[in-house]
Amino acid sequence: ITADNTELYFTVCLDIEGYKNCDIYYTELDPYGYWITPKSVGDHINRRDSWESQASVTANGDFLYFTSNREEGQGGLDIYRCKRLPQGNWSAPVSLPAGVNTSRDEKSPFIHSDSKTLYFTSNGHPGLGGFDIFYVQAKTDSTWFSANNIGYPINSKDDDLGLFVSMDGKT
């Protein structure tokens, strides 16, 4: 949900001929406080040959992050980003660079309310075991610093994923 509580993004999965296809949808709050009928974020994001899931939107609503298993990615699951265009729709997805995505799996993106710190889960970066939680900060709109393991005790020898950070960054 966006920081202003007016847009809600979620995933819908359907079984299509034995393939579980997941896509991202959203709904908006109308002036009376009701959620409108959900809509797809668009066929240029949601594709039939890949699944798209785990959406996270920046606090100002300018960027949409999500996970996909597209063939053109770094490998496995990768994190992508779209920019909101002036008309309100989303740009074509762009894969985050190799400093974030690896040949293995990156998923569960969460963009902090500062709109610069991205938390995500990976089994491709060096970690404590299984999936670990990492964070990375944007240098500019298109470049990123190196990913950092969030460390122990949050990460363990088991799979650790699905991090959310409070708006003030303290919890």
N, C-alpha and C positions, 0 to 999 in steps of 0.2 A: 504494500500500500504506500502511496506517495506520502511525503511528510505533511502535506496539507490535507490529507485524508479525503481527497476527491477522486482518486483513481486507484483501482484495485487490479493487480495482475495475478493471473493464476494459470495453471496447466490443466488441460483436458486431454486424456488419453483414450484412444479408441483402438479396438482390435480390428485391423484391416487385413483380412485373409491370412491370419496367423502372425501378422506383424503388429506389435504394439506401437502405434504412432502417437506421439505426444506433441501438442502444439500449445502456444501461448495465446491466451485471451485476456481481455480487460473489460472492465465496466467503469462507468463514471457516475458520480453522485449528482442527481438532478437538483434543481433549486429547492425542491420540497423535502430533500433528505432521503430519497429512494435511489437505489442502484438501478441504472437502466439495463436493458437487455445486453448481455455480453457480446463482444465483437472480437474477431480475430485481429491480431496485430498486423496481419497481411500475409499474402501468399509468398512474398519475397523473403519473409522470415520463416514462416511455417511452410515446410516442404513435405511432400509425400514420401521422399526417399531418405528422410532423416527425422530424428525427433528433436524437438526444441522444448526446453523445460527450465525450471528454477529461475524465473525472472526476478530481477532486482532493478529498481529505478532510482536514479539519483534524487536527492531531496528537492532539487529545483525542477525535476522532471525532464531534464535535458538529455539524459542518456539511459538506455535500456541495456542491461547485461543479462545474458542467459547462457545456458549450456546446450551444446548440440554435438551430435556424432557425425557431422558432415564429412564426406570423403576428402574434401580439400583442406581439412584441418591439419594440425601437427601430428595427430594420431589419437586414437581412442576418443574420449570426450574432451572437448575444448570449450573455452569461454569466448563468447563473441560480444560485440558491442554495436549498438545502433544509436545514431544521433537523431533527436527530434527535429524535424524540418519545420520551416515557418508555417506551413499549412497544417501542422499538427500530427502528420503521419511520421513514420520512422524511415530513416535511411536504410540502405542495404547493409547487412551485417558485415562487420570486419572482425576477423580473428585477432585476439590479443597476441602480442609478439612472443617469440620463443622464450623470453625471460619469465613469462607467466605460463604459457602453454608448453607442454612437453610431448614426447611421443607416447606417453601413457595417459592417465585420466586426470582432468581438472574439472571440478564441478562445484555446485552449491555456492555460486557467487553472491556476495553481499556487499553492496557499495554503501559505505558509511555516510552519514549525513554531511560530512565535510566534502562529499563528492569527489574526493581524491584518493581515499584509502579503500582498496578493494580487498576483502577477505574471501578466501576460497579454499577448497579442499583439493589435495593432490596426492597421488601415489607415484608421481614422476619426479618430484623434487626430493632431495635427501631429507629423511625424516626419522622419527622414532619407531615407526612400524605401521604397516597398513596405510590408510589414508591419514594424513595430518592436515591441520589447518595452517594456512600461510596468509600473509598479507603483503601487499605491494602498493606503492604510492605512484600516482601519475606525476610525471615531470611536466608534461604539456598535454594537450588534447590527444597526441598520437604517440608519445614516448613514455616509458615507465622505468622506474628504478628496479633493482633486482628484488625478487621475491624473498621474503624472510619467513622462516618457521616461527610460529607463535610460541613454541616451546612448551616445556613441562611446567606446571601440571595439567595444562589444558590438553596438550597432546600426550599420547601414551603409546604403548606397544600395540594397542588395538586400533580399529578404525575410528577416527575422530572427524566429525563433519557437522555441518549445519549451524554455523555460528551467526548470531545476531548481536549487534553492539548497540547500546543505548545512545540516544541522541547526544548526550553530553560526553560520551566516550568513557565513562567510569565503570560501566557494568557490561 
